[in-house]
């Protein structure tokens, strides 16, 4: 049963990511698409809140929300794909710089979500 619930959470997380990043894909910063970045920042913030409320100790909420929904809502593979595509037209140095900035912002977002709600 738990695997089914994780799958349901993952389904809704993936659909949410697809819709939101598709809606935001027209936003660019220095030629880099911001849809996936914004989705990842939101997801990181939400996982910080999730940790602050200690939902991971709940029987069903942890697997459905953290493993299912948030894990499929935020995807590192989509982020790395966009970094690779960006590097094809802008070079590796700017791409690595952007990847480091975005990764740092995601960690900061998780930290802020946790601190604001703990």
N, CA, C and O atoms as CSV, one atom per row, in Angstrom:
chain,resi,resn,atom,element,x,y,z
A,1,UNK,N,N,0.817,-1.202,0.000
A,1,UNK,CA,C,0.000,0.000,0.000
A,1,UNK,C,C,0.866,1.274,0.000
A,1,UNK,O,O,0.534,2.258,-0.661
A,2,UNK,N,N,1.971,1.240,0.745
A,2,UNK,CA,C,2.812,2.425,0.834
A,2,UNK,C,C,3.406,2.771,-0.523
A,2,UNK,O,O,3.555,3.949,-0.849
A,3,UNK,N,N,3.748,1.759,-1.319
A,3,UNK,CA,C,4.315,2.008,-2.649
A,3,UNK,C,C,3.294,2.691,-3.560
A,3,UNK,O,O,3.644,3.549,-4.370
A,4,UNK,N,N,2.064,2.308,-3.417
A,4,UNK,CA,C,0.988,2.936,-4.196
A,4,UNK,C,C,0.853,4.402,-3.817
A,4,UNK,O,O,0.716,5.259,-4.690
A,5,UNK,N,N,0.891,4.697,-2.520
A,5,UNK,CA,C,0.753,6.076,-2.055
A,5,UNK,C,C,1.941,6.938,-2.488
A,5,UNK,O,O,1.765,8.105,-2.840
A,6,UNK,N,N,3.137,6.373,-2.463
A,6,UNK,CA,C,4.309,7.095,-2.965
A,6,UNK,C,C,4.119,7.390,-4.451
A,6,UNK,O,O,4.429,8.487,-4.917
A,7,UNK,N,N,3.612,6.412,-5.188
A,7,UNK,CA,C,3.349,6.599,-6.620
A,7,UNK,C,C,2.319,7.683,-6.882
A,7,UNK,O,O,2.465,8.459,-7.827
A,8,UNK,N,N,1.287,7.748,-6.067
A,8,UNK,CA,C,0.270,8.795,-6.210
A,8,UNK,C,C,0.900,10.164,-5.958
A,8,UNK,O,O,0.672,11.107,-6.716
A,9,UNK,N,N,1.694,10.267,-4.889
A,9,UNK,CA,C,2.388,11.527,-4.612
A,9,UNK,C,C,3.316,11.909,-5.750
A,9,UNK,O,O,3.376,13.075,-6.139
A,10,UNK,N,N,4.042,10.932,-6.288
A,10,UNK,CA,C,4.968,11.194,-7.391
A,10,UNK,C,C,4.229,11.639,-8.638
A,10,UNK,O,O,4.704,12.515,-9.361
A,11,UNK,N,N,3.076,11.047,-8.898
A,11,UNK,CA,C,2.268,11.445,-10.052
A,11,UNK,C,C,1.910,12.921,-9.968
A,11,UNK,O,O,2.099,13.668,-10.927
A,12,UNK,N,N,1.393,13.338,-8.817
A,12,UNK,CA,C,0.985,14.736,-8.670
A,12,UNK,C,C,2.184,15.688,-8.647
A,12,UNK,O,O,2.088,16.815,-9.132
A,13,UNK,N,N,3.298,15.245,-8.093
A,13,UNK,CA,C,4.505,16.069,-8.107
A,13,UNK,C,C,5.017,16.288,-9.519
A,13,UNK,O,O,5.384,17.404,-9.888
A,14,UNK,N,N,5.042,15.223,-10.305
A,14,UNK,CA,C,5.533,15.332,-11.689
A,14,UNK,C,C,4.617,16.201,-12.534
A,14,UNK,O,O,5.090,17.016,-13.326
A,15,UNK,N,N,3.314,16.034,-12.374
A,15,UNK,CA,C,2.358,16.853,-13.126
A,15,UNK,C,C,2.487,18.320,-12.712
A,15,UNK,O,O,2.456,19.211,-13.561
A,16,UNK,N,N,2.632,18.569,-11.417
A,16,UNK,CA,C,2.795,19.946,-10.934
A,16,UNK,C,C,4.049,20.576,-11.516
A,16,UNK,O,O,4.019,21.720,-11.971
A,17,UNK,N,N,5.164,19.826,-11.503
A,17,UNK,CA,C,6.417,20.335,-12.061
A,17,UNK,C,C,6.269,20.630,-13.540
A,17,UNK,O,O,6.705,21.679,-14.015
A,18,UNK,N,N,5.662,19.721,-14.264
A,18,UNK,CA,C,5.490,19.896,-15.706
A,18,UNK,C,C,4.669,21.150,-16.007
A,18,UNK,O,O,5.043,21.947,-16.867
A,19,UNK,N,N,3.566,21.320,-15.308
A,19,UNK,CA,C,2.698,22.478,-15.557
A,19,UNK,C,C,3.368,23.789,-15.158
A,19,UNK,O,O,3.337,24.758,-15.918
A,20,UNK,N,N,3.972,23.826,-13.976
A,20,UNK,CA,C,4.576,25.067,-13.502
A,20,UNK,C,C,5.818,25.435,-14.305
A,20,UNK,O,O,5.978,26.593,-14.692
A,21,UNK,N,N,6.700,24.469,-14.562
A,21,UNK,CA,C,7.905,24.806,-15.320
A,21,UNK,C,C,7.553,25.137,-16.768
A,21,UNK,O,O,8.224,25.959,-17.393
A,22,UNK,N,N,6.507,24.507,-17.311
A,22,UNK,CA,C,6.054,24.853,-18.658
A,22,UNK,C,C,5.505,26.269,-18.719
A,22,UNK,O,O,5.735,26.992,-19.689
A,23,UNK,N,N,4.784,26.658,-17.685
A,23,UNK,CA,C,4.232,28.007,-17.616
A,23,UNK,C,C,5.340,29.047,-17.493
A,23,UNK,O,O,5.237,30.142,-18.046
A,24,UNK,N,N,6.395,28.698,-16.768
A,24,UNK,CA,C,7.488,29.639,-16.501
A,24,UNK,C,C,8.641,29.531,-17.487
A,24,UNK,O,O,9.617,30.271,-17.361
A,25,UNK,N,N,8.561,28.634,-18.465
A,25,UNK,CA,C,9.706,28.401,-19.349
A,25,UNK,C,C,10.095,29.612,-20.189
A,25,UNK,O,O,11.218,29.676,-20.688
A,26,UNK,N,N,9.205,30.555,-20.351
A,26,UNK,CA,C,9.511,31.735,-21.151
A,26,UNK,C,C,10.372,32.741,-20.390
A,26,UNK,O,O,10.938,33.654,-20.992
A,27,UNK,N,N,10.471,32.578,-19.076
A,27,UNK,CA,C,11.312,33.466,-18.273
A,27,UNK,C,C,12.775,33.067,-18.442
A,27,UNK,O,O,13.136,31.905,-18.256
A,28,UNK,N,N,13.593,34.020,-18.789
A,28,UNK,CA,C,15.015,33.764,-18.998
A,28,UNK,C,C,15.843,34.728,-18.152
A,28,UNK,O,O,15.452,35.875,-17.933
A,29,UNK,N,N,16.978,34.250,-17.686
A,29,UNK,CA,C,17.951,35.093,-17.006
A,29,UNK,C,C,19.291,34.834,-17.673
A,29,UNK,O,O,19.862,33.752,-17.533
A,30,UNK,N,N,19.786,35.814,-18.390
A,30,UNK,CA,C,21.030,35.685,-19.149
A,30,UNK,C,C,20.972,34.506,-20.116
A,30,UNK,O,O,21.976,33.835,-20.357
A,31,UNK,N,N,19.797,34.266,-20.658
A,31,UNK,CA,C,19.624,33.178,-21.605
A,31,UNK,C,C,19.338,31.830,-20.971
A,31,UNK,O,O,19.174,30.842,-21.686
A,32,UNK,N,N,19.274,31.761,-19.643
A,32,UNK,CA,C,19.011,30.501,-18.947
A,32,UNK,C,C,17.537,30.416,-18.567
A,32,UNK,O,O,17.006,31.347,-17.961
A,33,UNK,N,N,16.864,29.311,-18.915
A,33,UNK,CA,C,15.441,29.175,-18.579
A,33,UNK,C,C,15.242,29.027,-17.068
A,33,UNK,O,O,15.938,28.248,-16.417
A,34,UNK,N,N,14.300,29.769,-16.527
A,34,UNK,CA,C,14.101,29.800,-15.081
A,34,UNK,C,C,13.005,28.873,-14.570
A,34,UNK,O,O,12.832,28.747,-13.358
A,35,UNK,N,N,12.264,28.227,-15.454
A,35,UNK,CA,C,11.160,27.370,-15.010
A,35,UNK,C,C,11.596,26.306,-14.025
A,35,UNK,O,O,11.042,26.211,-12.930
A,36,UNK,N,N,12.581,25.503,-14.397
A,36,UNK,CA,C,13.060,24.436,-13.520
A,36,UNK,C,C,13.701,25.010,-12.267
A,36,UNK,O,O,13.563,24.439,-11.185
A,37,UNK,N,N,14.394,26.125,-12.398
A,37,UNK,CA,C,15.038,26.750,-11.233
A,37,UNK,C,C,13.987,27.166,-10.209
A,37,UNK,O,O,14.133,26.886,-9.019
A,38,UNK,N,N,12.945,27.823,-10.661
A,38,UNK,CA,C,11.900,28.282,-9.746
A,38,UNK,C,C,11.198,27.097,-9.097
A,38,UNK,O,O,10.926,27.117,-7.896
A,39,UNK,N,N,10.906,26.072,-9.879
A,39,UNK,CA,C,10.280,24.869,-9.334
A,39,UNK,C,C,11.186,24.249,-8.261
A,39,UNK,O,O,10.706,23.869,-7.193
A,40,UNK,N,N,12.489,24.146,-8.539
A,40,UNK,CA,C,13.409,23.560,-7.564
A,40,UNK,C,C,13.526,24.414,-6.306
A,40,UNK,O,O,13.616,23.877,-5.202
A,41,UNK,N,N,13.525,25.738,-6.460
A,41,UNK,CA,C,13.570,26.603,-5.280
A,41,UNK,C,C,12.324,26.430,-4.420
A,41,UNK,O,O,12.418,26.372,-3.194
A,42,UNK,N,N,11.169,26.350,-5.050
A,42,UNK,CA,C,9.912,26.134,-4.314
A,42,UNK,C,C,9.952,24.785,-3.604
A,42,UNK,O,O,9.613,24.684,-2.425
A,43,UNK,N,N,10.367,23.751,-4.330
A,43,UNK,CA,C,10.430,22.417,-3.739
A,43,UNK,C,C,11.410,22.334,-2.582
A,43,UNK,O,O,11.127,21.683,-1.576
A,44,UNK,N,N,12.552,22.981,-2.712
A,44,UNK,CA,C,13.535,22.994,-1.626
A,44,UNK,C,C,12.994,23.721,-0.407
A,44,UNK,O,O,13.199,23.286,0.726
A,45,UNK,N,N,12.313,24.814,-0.638
A,45,UNK,CA,C,11.688,25.552,0.463
A,45,UNK,C,C,10.652,24.675,1.168
A,45,UNK,O,O,10.594,24.635,2.397
A,46,UNK,N,N,9.837,23.975,0.379
A,46,UNK,CA,C,8.806,23.108,0.956
A,46,UNK,C,C,9.397,21.946,1.739
A,46,UNK,O,O,8.848,21.560,2.771
A,47,UNK,N,N,10.505,21.379,1.270
A,47,UNK,CA,C,11.122,20.287,2.028
A,47,UNK,C,C,11.697,20.814,3.336
A,47,UNK,O,O,11.716,20.090,4.331
A,48,UNK,N,N,12.169,22.065,3.357
A,48,UNK,CA,C,12.617,22.673,4.606
A,48,UNK,C,C,11.472,22.806,5.596
A,48,UNK,O,O,11.633,22.527,6.784
A,49,UNK,N,N,10.315,23.234,5.104
A,49,UNK,CA,C,9.119,23.322,5.958
A,49,UNK,C,C,8.732,21.935,6.458
A,49,UNK,O,O,8.414,21.747,7.632
A,50,UNK,N,N,8.763,20.975,5.549
A,50,UNK,CA,C,8.423,19.598,5.886
A,50,UNK,C,C,9.298,19.078,7.024
A,50,UNK,O,O,8.806,18.436,7.952
A,51,UNK,N,N,10.594,19.358,6.946
A,51,UNK,CA,C,11.524,18.926,7.994
A,51,UNK,C,C,11.247,19.671,9.299
A,51,UNK,O,O,11.316,19.087,10.380
A,52,UNK,N,N,10.932,20.967,9.193
A,52,UNK,CA,C,10.663,21.770,10.397
A,52,UNK,C,C,9.457,21.240,11.159
A,52,UNK,O,O,9.464,21.224,12.390
A,53,UNK,N,N,8.430,20.808,10.453
A,53,UNK,CA,C,7.232,20.288,11.101
A,53,UNK,C,C,7.375,18.822,11.489
A,53,UNK,O,O,6.472,18.236,12.085
A,54,UNK,N,N,8.519,18.237,11.145
A,54,UNK,CA,C,8.816,16.859,11.503
A,54,UNK,C,C,7.750,15.884,10.999
A,54,UNK,O,O,7.365,14.947,11.699
A,55,UNK,N,N,7.285,16.122,9.775
A,55,UNK,CA,C,6.301,15.232,9.180
A,55,UNK,C,C,6.892,13.877,8.812
A,55,UNK,O,O,6.150,12.927,8.562
A,56,UNK,N,N,8.220,13.777,8.777
A,56,UNK,CA,C,8.828,12.520,8.368
A,56,UNK,C,C,8.538,11.396,9.352
A,56,UNK,O,O,8.674,10.224,9.002
A,57,UNK,N,N,8.142,11.729,10.570
A,57,UNK,CA,C,7.805,10.696,11.552
A,57,UNK,C,C,6.366,10.220,11.441
A,57,UNK,O,O,5.971,9.282,12.134
A,58,UNK,N,N,5.594,10.841,10.596
A,58,UNK,CA,C,4.201,10.433,10.416
A,58,UNK,C,C,4.158,9.234,9.478
A,58,UNK,O,O,4.966,9.138,8.555
A,59,UNK,N,N,3.237,8.337,9.705
A,59,UNK,CA,C,3.201,7.082,8.950
A,59,UNK,C,C,3.040,7.256,7.453
A,59,UNK,O,O,3.773,6.627,6.690
A,60,UNK,N,N,2.123,8.073,7.009
A,60,UNK,CA,C,1.853,8.186,5.578
A,60,UNK,C,C,2.279,9.511,4.972
A,60,UNK,O,O,2.576,9.578,3.779
A,61,UNK,N,N,2.314,10.565,5.774
A,61,UNK,CA,C,2.624,11.878,5.223
A,61,UNK,C,C,4.045,11.928,4.670
A,61,UNK,O,O,4.265,12.467,3.585
A,62,UNK,N,N,5.003,11.377,5.393
A,62,UNK,CA,C,6.394,11.396,4.949
A,62,UNK,C,C,6.590,10.762,3.587
A,62,UNK,O,O,7.122,11.404,2.681
A,63,UNK,N,N,6.172,9.513,3.421
A,63,UNK,CA,C,6.358,8.882,2.105
A,63,UNK,C,C,5.583,9.558,0.980
A,63,UNK,O,O,6.102,9.697,-0.128
A,64,UNK,N,N,4.365,9.973,1.244
A,64,UNK,CA,C,3.559,10.578,0.173
A,64,UNK,C,C,4.124,11.932,-0.226
A,64,UNK,O,O,4.288,12.209,-1.414
A,65,UNK,N,N,4.422,12.772,0.748
A,65,UNK,CA,C,4.851,14.140,0.457
A,65,UNK,C,C,6.334,14.208,0.106
A,65,UNK,O,O,6.688,14.712,-0.960
A,66,UNK,N,N,7.201,13.714,0.975
A,66,UNK,CA,C,8.648,13.867,0.762
A,66,UNK,C,C,9.168,12.950,-0.337
A,66,UNK,O,O,9.840,13.405,-1.263
A,67,UNK,N,N,8.861,11.672,-0.238
A,67,UNK,CA,C,9.389,10.731,-1.223
A,67,UNK,C,C,8.606,10.825,-2.532
A,67,UNK,O,O,9.198,10.812,-3.611
A,68,UNK,N,N,7.302,10.918,-2.444
A,68,UNK,CA,C,6.485,10.947,-3.645
A,68,UNK,C,C,6.420,12.316,-4.300
A,68,UNK,O,O,7.031,12.543,-5.344
A,69,UNK,N,N,5.679,13.225,-3.683
A,69,UNK,CA,C,5.392,14.517,-4.322
A,69,UNK,C,C,6.647,15.369,-4.523
A,69,UNK,O,O,6.974,15.731,-5.654
A,70,UNK,N,N,7.342,15.688,-3.449
A,70,UNK,CA,C,8.471,16.626,-3.553
A,70,UNK,C,C,9.648,16.051,-4.336
A,70,UNK,O,O,10.357,16.796,-5.013
A,71,UNK,N,N,9.863,14.752,-4.257
A,71,UNK,CA,C,10.970,14.161,-5.016
A,71,UNK,C,C,10.724,14.204,-6.510
A,71,UNK,O,O,11.668,14.343,-7.288
A,72,UNK,N,N,9.474,14.087,-6.922
A,72,UNK,CA,C,9.217,14.176,-8.362
A,72,UNK,C,C,8.943,15.613,-8.792
A,72,UNK,O,O,9.057,15.937,-9.974
A,73,UNK,N,N,8.583,16.477,-7.846
A,73,UNK,CA,C,8.370,17.890,-8.167
A,73,UNK,C,C,9.707,18.559,-8.473
A,73,UNK,O,O,9.818,19.319,-9.435
A,74,UNK,N,N,10.712,18.280,-7.662
A,74,UNK,CA,C,12.048,18.829,-7.901
A,74,UNK,C,C,12.889,17.750,-8.560
A,74,UNK,O,O,12.980,16.634,-8.048
A,75,UNK,N,N,13.487,18.064,-9.661
A,75,UNK,CA,C,14.282,17.044,-10.347
A,75,UNK,C,C,15.654,17.597,-10.676
A,75,UNK,O,O,15.786,18.627,-11.336
A,76,UNK,N,N,16.653,16.909,-10.214
A,76,UNK,CA,C,18.026,17.300,-10.508
A,76,UNK,C,C,18.361,17.019,-11.965
A,76,UNK,O,O,19.151,17.740,-12.574
A,77,UNK,N,N,17.767,15.982,-12.518
A,77,UNK,CA,C,18.063,15.638,-13.915
A,77,UNK,C,C,17.581,16.720,-14.875
A,77,UNK,O,O,18.266,17.014,-15.855
A,78,UNK,N,N,16.424,17.318,-14.619
A,78,UNK,CA,C,15.946,18.409,-15.478
A,78,UNK,C,C,16.879,19.614,-15.359
A,78,UNK,O,O,17.159,20.290,-16.350
A,79,UNK,N,N,17.348,19.872,-14.168
A,79,UNK,CA,C,18.274,20.977,-13.935
A,79,UNK,C,C,19.590,20.753,-14.683
A,79,UNK,O,O,20.094,21.663,-15.341
A,80,UNK,N,N,20.143,19.547,-14.580
A,80,UNK,CA,C,21.417,19.279,-15.249
A,80,UNK,C,C,21.260,19.284,-16.766
A,80,UNK,O,O,22.188,19.660,-17.483
A,81,UNK,N,N,20.102,18.872,-17.256
A,81,UNK,CA,C,19.843,18.940,-18.704
A,81,UNK,C,C,19.868,20.384,-19.172
A,81,UNK,O,O,20.442,20.688,-20.218
A,82,UNK,N,N,19.253,21.274,-18.409
A,82,UNK,CA,C,19.234,22.678,-18.791
A,82,UNK,C,C,20.627,23.303,-18.695
A,82,UNK,O,O,20.971,24.166,-19.503
A,83,UNK,N,N,21.420,22.882,-17.730
A,83,UNK,CA,C,22.811,23.358,-17.635
A,83,UNK,C,C,23.590,22.898,-18.864
A,83,UNK,O,O,24.346,23.675,-19.447
A,84,UNK,N,N,23.410,21.644,-19.257
A,84,UNK,CA,C,24.106,21.125,-20.432
A,84,UNK,C,C,23.700,21.887,-21.697
A,84,UNK,O,O,24.560,22.280,-22.486
A,85,UNK,N,N,22.402,22.097,-21.891
A,85,UNK,CA,C,21.934,22.836,-23.063
A,85,UNK,C,C,22.440,24.278,-23.049
A,85,UNK,O,O,22.803,24.823,-24.091
A,86,UNK,N,N,22.462,24.882,-21.883
A,86,UNK,CA,C,22.976,26.242,-21.749
A,86,UNK,C,C,24.466,26.277,-22.097
A,86,UNK,O,O,24.936,27.226,-22.726
A,87,UNK,N,N,25.198,25.260,-21.695
A,87,UNK,CA,C,26.641,25.232,-21.970
A,87,UNK,C,C,26.934,25.090,-23.463
A,87,UNK,O,O,27.968,25.558,-23.939
A,88,UNK,N,N,26.036,24.453,-24.197
A,88,UNK,CA,C,26.241,24.302,-25.641
A,88,UNK,C,C,26.297,25.653,-26.353
A,88,UNK,O,O,27.017,25.814,-27.338
A,89,UNK,N,N,25.535,26.616,-25.850
A,89,UNK,CA,C,25.518,27.914,-26.515
A,89,UNK,C,C,26.323,28.989,-25.774
A,89,UNK,O,O,26.631,30.035,-26.344
A,90,UNK,N,N,26.663,28.734,-24.512
A,90,UNK,CA,C,27.340,29.769,-23.724
A,90,UNK,C,C,28.682,29.343,-23.154
A,90,UNK,O,O,29.391,30.172,-22.584
A,91,UNK,N,N,29.044,28.094,-23.290
A,91,UNK,CA,C,30.320,27.611,-22.771
A,91,UNK,C,C,30.206,27.029,-21.376
A,91,UNK,O,O,29.208,27.227,-20.682
A,92,UNK,N,N,31.251,26.303,-20.974
A,92,UNK,CA,C,31.238,25.608,-19.690
A,92,UNK,C,C,31.437,26.528,-18.499
A,92,UNK,O,O,30.823,26.313,-17.454
A,93,UNK,N,N,32.264,27.530,-18.625
A,93,UNK,CA,C,32.557,28.404,-17.473
A,93,UNK,C,C,31.282,29.101,-16.976
A,93,UNK,O,O,30.985,29.017,-15.784
A,94,UNK,N,N,30.513,29.789,-17.843
A,94,UNK,CA,C,29.274,30.395,-17.349
A,94,UNK,C,C,28.281,29.351,-16.840
A,94,UNK,O,O,27.534,29.613,-15.897
A,95,UNK,N,N,28.270,28.180,-17.455
A,95,UNK,CA,C,27.333,27.128,-17.049
A,95,UNK,C,C,27.656,26.608,-15.653
A,95,UNK,O,O,26.755,26.411,-14.838
A,96,UNK,N,N,28.917,26.389,-15.383
A,96,UNK,CA,C,29.313,25.922,-14.054
A,96,UNK,C,C,29.020,27.005,-13.015
A,96,UNK,O,O,28.557,26.701,-11.916
A,97,UNK,N,N,29.283,28.245,-13.353
A,97,UNK,CA,C,28.994,29.363,-12.459
A,97,UNK,C,C,27.493,29.412,-12.126
A,97,UNK,O,O,27.120,29.548,-10.961
A,98,UNK,N,N,26.654,29.303,-13.132
A,98,UNK,CA,C,25.199,29.321,-12.915
A,98,UNK,C,C,24.763,28.114,-12.096
A,98,UNK,O,O,23.924,28.243,-11.204
A,99,UNK,N,N,25.324,26.940,-12.387
A,99,UNK,CA,C,24.979,25.735,-11.629
A,99,UNK,C,C,25.329,25.888,-10.154
A,99,UNK,O,O,24.562,25.465,-9.289
A,100,UNK,N,N,26.469,26.482,-9.860
A,100,UNK,CA,C,26.870,26.690,-8.465
A,100,UNK,C,C,25.950,27.691,-7.769
A,100,UNK,O,O,25.569,27.494,-6.615
A,101,UNK,N,N,25.602,28.748,-8.465
A,101,UNK,CA,C,24.698,29.747,-7.877
A,101,UNK,C,C,23.337,29.132,-7.592
A,101,UNK,O,O,22.788,29.303,-6.504
A,102,UNK,N,N,22.791,28.416,-8.571
A,102,UNK,CA,C,21.451,27.835,-8.401
A,102,UNK,C,C,21.463,26.776,-7.305
A,102,UNK,O,O,20.541,26.721,-6.490
A,103,UNK,N,N,22.491,25.936,-7.274
A,103,UNK,CA,C,22.576,24.915,-6.221
A,103,UNK,C,C,22.662,25.562,-4.849
A,103,UNK,O,O,22.029,25.099,-3.900
A,104,UNK,N,N,23.435,26.620,-4.740
A,104,UNK,CA,C,23.542,27.345,-3.469
A,104,UNK,C,C,22.203,27.952,-3.070
A,104,UNK,O,O,21.821,27.911,-1.900
A,105,UNK,N,N,21.496,28.510,-4.035
A,105,UNK,CA,C,20.170,29.078,-3.749
A,105,UNK,C,C,19.191,28.008,-3.288
A,105,UNK,O,O,18.364,28.267,-2.414
A,106,UNK,N,N,19.269,26.819,-3.856
A,106,UNK,CA,C,18.376,25.733,-3.448
A,106,UNK,C,C,18.661,25.301,-2.015
A,106,UNK,O,O,17.730,25.081,-1.240
A,107,UNK,N,N,19.926,25.180,-1.659
A,107,UNK,CA,C,20.279,24.832,-0.277
A,107,UNK,C,C,19.816,25.940,0.667
A,107,UNK,O,O,19.274,25.659,1.736
A,108,UNK,N,N,20.024,27.183,0.280
A,108,UNK,CA,C,19.573,28.319,1.089
A,108,UNK,C,C,18.053,28.309,1.236
A,108,UNK,O,O,17.533,28.615,2.310
A,109,UNK,N,N,17.346,27.964,0.177
A,109,UNK,CA,C,15.887,27.904,0.216
A,109,UNK,C,C,15.406,26.845,1.204
A,109,UNK,O,O,14.458,27.081,1.953
A,110,UNK,N,N,16.048,25.691,1.210
A,110,UNK,CA,C,15.705,24.642,2.177
A,110,UNK,C,C,15.966,25.130,3.595
A,110,UNK,O,O,15.142,24.934,4.489
A,111,UNK,N,N,17.105,25.759,3.795
A,111,UNK,CA,C,17.461,26.303,5.097
A,111,UNK,C,C,16.416,27.326,5.556
A,111,UNK,O,O,15.988,27.300,6.710
A,112,UNK,N,N,16.013,28.215,4.667
A,112,UNK,CA,C,15.032,29.249,5.021
A,112,UNK,C,C,13.676,28.642,5.363
A,112,UNK,O,O,13.040,29.052,6.334
A,113,UNK,N,N,13.233,27.676,4.577
A,113,UNK,CA,C,11.973,27.006,4.889
A,113,UNK,C,C,12.008,26.358,6.251
A,113,UNK,O,O,11.032,26.419,6.998
A,114,UNK,N,N,13.127,25.736,6.583
A,114,UNK,CA,C,13.268,25.080,7.878
A,114,UNK,C,C,13.307,26.105,9.005
A,114,UNK,O,O,12.617,25.948,10.013
A,115,UNK,N,N,14.105,27.146,8.842
A,115,UNK,CA,C,14.250,28.149,9.899
A,115,UNK,C,C,12.962,28.949,10.122
A,115,UNK,O,O,12.652,29.321,11.253
A,116,UNK,N,N,12.232,29.206,9.074
A,116,UNK,CA,C,11.019,30.011,9.207
A,116,UNK,C,C,9.905,29.258,9.929
A,116,UNK,O,O,9.009,29.877,10.502
A,117,UNK,N,N,9.955,27.922,9.905
A,117,UNK,CA,C,8.863,27.146,10.481
A,117,UNK,C,C,9.299,26.241,11.625
A,117,UNK,O,O,8.529,25.384,12.060
A,118,UNK,N,N,10.521,26.416,12.121
A,118,UNK,CA,C,10.919,25.594,13.276
A,118,UNK,C,C,11.060,26.449,14.514
A,118,UNK,O,O,11.387,25.937,15.584
